[in-house]
């Protein structure tokens, strides 16, 4: 029995998508039984290659279903042309809420430039993204991936596994080409002031040195104030004294004449 046939049976019976690693574990577990040892040693690369062949064969048959890999996991899905009847079967009458244009723009920026901060998103879009980020986070299409190495340690954002499932992508490498978006320059956060060699850090003064410096500055200010006061007395009050003496002599002389 070929490996692709066994994988087809497993995926056809599975209630959820399965990755190559999960399929490998299933094959290994089946190998513990006497009649399941045939593919127990299959590697993930061989499993993926067999699934690619199987997907091509199913597509060539023109059936109502196809085998796809979404977000790194394989599953059988119906062809889009049969969507109305499948929705009637499962009872889904309303489409899920569509993303707004601002949400799609912001999501595209994150997908192509991740990880990046809110400030960098706003630099590209030219408007605030606070409300949009909240919506995308609530719908689990983006998530916090870490913090930027910058003052304040702002959060960085990236896409989630659900993002790949939402758009039917195997991985980010399947995103449509958007070279123009990738080339939009953004300002990288400045490095924190605490980063650097210890030798480059400014030397801190001890408490005694700070106190001595303050006393020295206070002494200089006092000296300068005293010198300014002396200059003021010498220049101003001495001149006023001479004028008073001259006025007093004139008064005495005038009194003598009258007598």
C-alpha positions, 0 to 999 in steps of 0.5 A: 500500500502506498504512503499517499493512500494511507495518508488519504484515509487518515485525512478523510477520517480526521475531524481537523487538519493535520500537519506533517508532524502529526501524521508522522506521529499517527503512522508511528503509533500505528506501527506499534500494531502488527499490521501497521508497520509499513509506514511507521518510519516515514519522515516528515519530508516524505509525508509532505512529498506524498501529500503533494502528489495526492493533492495533484491527483485529486485536483486532476480528477475534477471532484467536488473536493480538493486536498489543501495545506492551510497554515501548515496543516492538510485537509480535504475541503469542498470546492468553492462552487459548492458553498451554498449547499454546504452552508445549507447543510451546516446551518450557516446562513450569514457570512462572517463579518468582513474586515473594513478597509482600514483593518485590511490595510493595517493587516497587510502592513503587519503581514508584510513587515512584521514584527513592528510597533504601532508607531511604525504602522502609523508611520506607513498608514499616516493615521492612528491604528489604535482602534484597528489593532483592537479589532484585529486582536479580538478576531485573533488575526494578529497578536503581540509577538514581543517588545521592541528594543527601544525606549519604553519597550513598545509592543510588536505585532505579528500575524497568527495561525488563524490569519493563515487559515482565514486567507487559506495560506500555507505560510507567509511565503504565499502572500501576494507580491507587494514589493512596493509595500515592503520598500516603504521606509519606516523609522527604526526605534532608537536604541535605549539609553541603557544599551552600551558598554559600561566603559561608555556610561557617564561616571556617577559622583559620590554623595560627598562629591555632590555636596562639595560641588554644591558648597563650592558653587554656593561659595562662588555665588557669595563671593561674586555677590560681595564683589558686586556690592563693593563695586556698587558702594564704591561707584554710587555712594562715593559720588553721592557723598561728594555732591552732598559736601558741595551742597553743604559748603554752598549753604554755609557760604550763603548764610555768611553773606546774609549776616 
